[in-house]
Amino acid sequence: MRATPAGLGFNAHMGNLSSLHYLGLALAIGLLIGLERGWHARADAEGARVAGIRTFGLAALSGGVIGLLATQMGAVFAGLALLGFTGLVIVGYWLDTHDNGTRPPDRGMTTEIALLLSFILGIAATFGNPPDYAPAAAISAVIATILLGLKPVLHAWLNRISAAELNATLKFLLISVVLLPLLPNQGYGPWQAFNPYLAWWMVVLVSALSFSGYIAIKLTGERQGIILSSLLGGLVSSTVTTMTLAQHARALRFTPALLAAGILAASSIMFVRVLIEAGIVNPALLPSLLPPLISMCLVTLGGAFWLWRQSAQRTPGNMSGEVTTLSNPFELGSALKFGLLLSAILVLSIGAREWFGDTGLYLLALTSGLADVDAITLATARMSLDTLSADTARNSILIAAFTNTGVKLVLAYFIGGRDLGLRVGMIVLAAMLLASISLFF
């Protein structure tokens, strides 16, 4: 049906309102980024600022107008406008850094990059009919403003990271982004149990959990408190954290109640870690694992809080060592060793079940849990995707978790002493009892 003139007028009116709406979004983007830049340079003399809130607002609004015109004239028009604006910013930067030496020539380009980004986001906010990129432009503006405002925090974090840790980060990206996609995704060996892709994917998963906890400790500082360091240390290695705190108890650096709280806090994160690993590999295991593991997590975390309150934050002054002495959890050698261990557990898990039934798998879980809970968790979760029942997989994971928790109790008692061991033991045993009861409901 042919539109009436009145209909055409109404549609044009609505189109104008829509254009104004998106132009307003473009202006808001520029004002938001300009607000942060203007606040950052608020101490500069009038006229000494590279660009303030008005300049950013005008830049984004200009981009919005270009986006509207480019909707009709084509994307090439927007590209040419962007080139022109980029040239203007470059000339302005050159003039600003060569004005008779009043500004240092090595001044950063953060403001200029932010100005270019404002112009580009202004284009994105209005380009198209309707502008499909408007939500992404708004989100990008908020993220950019947050990043600009986090300069002191980000620089402080960078100062805490050593060259070795930076290299470890790059190596982690190498094994996860470059190496992982190249591995064959098929079974090899007895029972086709060894799949290089899946085994290395699990190595990447565990390395990511450990490395994130380690970086979190480095960024927040190792002296931010026993509880915080222990919670983060639980992501790296709750066993190593337990040994470190037990050694502090032997050296009489902190009260037994406070150190027991730290050990329990690290143990509580171990249960969360197991849930994450099992849930990522096989989400179907979560309903059966959640009640016992969450109950153990809550009891140990609650016990940690109670003991922390009991300690009344009274610690001896002898604090010669660090709160946590965790080594870098990601090195290529460590990753390869864990990969070999995981591959062996994968093969042995299937072999033990083939030869001895579920009992053989339970014995392997018991043995594996003495040293590490990650490998058996990932192996049984992977097996439950094929022939292993969910109940058997759950029981194997819980046996390993119980065993590993018992090891921490032994370490606390024999390294840290009777006072530390008794405090850890009463909470740990209560957690195991509650977890066992939860299996019947």
N, C-alpha and C positions, 0 to 999 in steps of 0.2 A: 504494500500500500504506500502511495506517495505521501511523504510528510507534508503537513500543512505549514504555511509560513509561521503560524503561531507556535507550532511544535518545534520548528527549527529555531525560533527565538528562545524557547525555553531550554532546548538542549544546549544552545550556545551559552546561555546564562549559567547553566549548571557546569558547563565546561570551564567557564571563567572562574567560578567559585572553586572548582577542583584545582585549577592552576594556582590560584592564590593560596590554597591550602598547602600545596607542595612547595611553593615559594617560601611560605612561612616556615616550613620544616627546614629548608635550606638555610634561611637566615638564623634559625635557632641553632643549627649545627655550628655555624660560624661563631655565634655569640658564646656558645658553650666552650668551644676550644679557646676562643679569644679571652674568655673570663679567666681561664687557668693561666694563659700566657701573660695576661695583663697583671694578674695577682703576683705571678712569679717575678715580674719586672716592676713591681709597684714602687720600689725604692729608687728607680732610675729617675733622672731629671726629666721634666716635660720636654718632649721632642727627641730624647735620647733613646727611646725604645725603638726596636726594629719594627715591631707591629703590635698594636694593642687590640682591645676588644672591638673598636670600630673597624679597623682594617680587616680583622678576621671576619667580622659580620659582612662587610662589603664584598670580600673575596668569595665567601660562600654564596651570598645572594647573586653575585655576578655569575658564578657557576650554575646557579639555579636558572637564571635567565638563559644562559647558553644551553642548558639541558632542554628547556622548553622549545627554543628555536631549533635545536638539533633534532627534536622529535619530528619536525616538519621538513627540515632541510637535509637530514641524514647525519650519521655518526661521524662522517669525515669532518663536518663543520665543528663538532665538539672536539675532535682531535686537533684540528688547527688552532682552535681557541686555547686548548691546553698547552700546546707548544708555545704560543705567544705569551701566555701567562707565566710559563716556566722560564722563558727568556727574560721576562720582566723581573722575576724573583732573582735570577742569577745575576743580572746587572745590578740590582739593588744590593745583593750580598757583596759583590765585588767593590762597589762604591763604599759600602759600609766598612769594609776591612782595609780600605786604602784612603781613609780620610785624614791624612797627615799624621797618622800614628796615634790618633786619640783612642782607637780601639785596637786591641791586640789582634794581629793577623791570624792567629790560630783559634779565633772564636768559633764555637760550634755552630752547626747548621740546624739545630733542633727547631727553632722558630720558623725558619724558611721551609723546612720539610712539613711542619704543621700547617703552614699557610697554603702550600701546594695541596696537602691532603684536604683542607677545608674547601678549596676550589673544586677538587675532584668529587668530594662527597656532595657538594652543592649540585653538581651536574647529575650525579646518581640519584639525588632526591627528586628530580623533575623529569629525567629522560624517560621516554616511553609513554604509551597511552593504554592503560594507566602505567605510571612509573613503577615497574616491578622491583626496582632496587632500593626504593625508598626505605623500607624497614631495615635492610642491611646497612644503608647509609647512616640511619639513626643509631643503630647498635655500634657501628664502627666509630662514630663520633664519641660515644660514651666511653668505649674501650680506649680510644686514643687519649681522651682527657684524663682517664685514670692513669695510664702509662706516663703521661707528662707530669702528673702530680706525684708519681712515685719515685722521682729521680733520687732523692736522698736515700730512700730505703733500698732501691736497686743498687746504687753505688756502694752502700754499706755491705750488702750481701756479696757483691763481687769481691770486695776486699777480704771477705772471710773464706773465699774459695781459692784453694791453692792450684798451682799448675798441674799437679798430679790428679787432682779431682776434676779439673777441666778436661784433661786427657781421658780420664775414665768416662766422662760424659760422652765424649766423641766416640770412644770405643763402644759404649752401649748403643749409640745411634748406629754404629757400623753393624753390630750383630743383629739389631732389630729391624732396621730400615733397608740395609743392603744385603746382608747375608741370608736372613730368614727367607725372603721370597725365592732365593735361588736353590734352596734345598728340595730334594724330591719328596713328594707327599705320597709315599707308599710304604708298605711293610716289608721288612727284611728279617732274615734269621729265623730261629725257631718260633713256630706259631705265628710268624709274621708280626712279632711283637714290637720290633724296633722300627719306628717311623721317624726318619731324620727330621722332617719338618715339624711334626708334633712334639718331638722331644726338645728341639731347639726353641719352639714356641713357648714351651713350659719354662725353659731356662730364661727366656726373655721376661716372662711373667714374674718369676721369682726375683730376678735381678732388678726389675722395675720397682717392686715392692721394697726390696732392701735398699736400693739406691735412693729412692724417694725419702725414706726415713732418715738415711744418713745425711742427705742434703738438708733436710729439715732441721736436723740437729746443728749442722754447720751454720745455717742461716739464722736460727734463733739464738745460738750461743750455747756452749756446753755448760755454762754456769747459771742457767736460768732456773735451776731447781731440780731436785731429785725426781719429782713426779713427772715433770714435763720431759726431762731427758730419758726417763725410763719408758714413758709412753712411746716416744719416738724411737728409742732403742729397741722396743719390741718389734717394730717393723723391720729392723735390720737383723737382730738376733736376740731373742729373749734369753737364750742360754748364756751368751756372752755378757749381756747386761746383768744377769744374775751373778755370774762369777765376779764381775767388776764390783758390784755392790757388796757381795760377801767379803771381798778383800778389803773394802773400806771398813766393814764391821770388824775384821781382824785387827786392822790398824787403829781402831777406836776413833775414826774420823767423824762419824755421825751416830745418832742414837739407834739402837736396834729397831725401834718402832718405825722410824723414818726410812731406814734401809729396807725393812720388810715391806713397807708400803710401796717402795720403788720396784721391788721384785714382783709383787702382786700386780702392779700396774703394767709391767712388761709382759707378764703372763696373760693378762686380760687381752692385750693386743694380739698375742699369738693366736687366740681362739678366733678373733676377727679375721686374722690373716688366713687361717685355714678355711673359713667360710668363703672368703673372697676367691681363693684358689679353686676350691671345689665348685663354687657357683659359676665361675667363668668356664671351667672345663665341662661341667654337666649341671646345669641349673635344676634338673629334676631331683638332685640330691638335697637341695636346700630344705624342703619341708621336713625331712627326717633328721637333718643335722642341726637345724635352727634351735629346737628346744634344749638339747643337752649343751651345745656350745654357747648359746646365748646365756643360759643359766650359769654356766661356769664363768663366763665373761662378767656377768653382773655381780656374782658373788665375790670374785677376786677384785673387781674394780671397787665394789662397795667396801670390802675389807681394806683395800689400799687407802680409801678415803678415811675410814674409821681410824686406822693406825696413824695416818698422817695427822689427824686431829689429836690423837692421843700423844703424839710426839710434841705437840704444842710448839712446833717449829724451833725447838731447842736443840741445837747442834753444837758439838765441841768445836773449838776454834781451829783444830788441826786439820786444815783442808789443803794439804800440799799437793794433792793430785787432782785430776779432772774428775768431774762427776761421771762421765762416761769415757771409756778408752776404747772406742770402737774403731777398728781399722777400716779402710775403704772397702766396702763390701763388693765392689765391682772391679774386677781385673779380668783380663782375658783368660789368665790361667785359672782363676777361681771359677769362672763361668764354664770353662772346659771340664774342670773336675766335677762340678755339679752336674754337667751334662752327662758325663760318664756314669756318675752315681745314679742319676735318674734313669738312664738307659738300662743299667744293670737291674734296678728295682723294677722297671717295666717288664723285663724278661723274666726275672725271678718271681714276680707276682703271678704271672700267668703260669710259669712252670710249677710253682708251689701249689697252685690251685689244681693244676692238671694232675700232679702226682699225689698230693695229700688232701685235696678238697679244700673246703673253707678253713679247716684247722691249720693247714700249711700257710695260708695267706695271713691268718691271725698271728701265727708265730713270727712271720716275716715282719708284720706291722709292729709287733712287740720289740723285735730286735732293732728295726729301723728307727723306732721312736726314741731309743736310747740316745741317738746322736742328732737326728733330724726328723722333723715331721713333714716337711714340704714334699720330699720325694715320694713318700708312700701315699700322701694325700693326692698328689697329681696322678700317680700311677693307678690307684684304685678308682679315682674319678674317671680317668680315661677308660678303664676296663668296664665300668658300669654303663658306658655308652654301647657296649656290644653284648657280651654274654654274662657279665657279673651282675647279680641282683643288687638292687638299691640297698637292701638291708645288710648284705655282706659288705658292701662298700662302706656304708655308714659305720658298721661295727669295726672295720679295719682302721678307718680314720680316727674313731674315738679311742681305740686301743693305743694308737700311736700318740694321740694327744694326751691321754692319761699317763702313758709311760714318760713322755717328755716332761710333763708337769711334775711327776714324781722325781725325775732327775734333778729338777730345780730345787725341790725340797731337800734332797740329799746334799746338793752343793751348798745350799744355805746353811745346813746344819753342820757339815764337816769342815767347811771353809770359814763360814762366818761365826760359828759357835752356837751354843745351846739356845741362848736368848733369841737370836735371829731365827734359828730353825724352828723353835716352838711357835713363834708368831706366824711364820709363813705356813707351817704345817697345819695349824688349826683352821686357817682360812681355806687352804688347798683341799684338805680332807672334806670340809663342809661343801666345797664346790663340786668335788667328785661325787659325793653322796647325793646332792640335789640333781646333778646331771644323770646319775643312774636311775633315780626315781622318775625323772621326766621321760625316760624311755618307755615307761608303762602307761603313759597317758597319751 
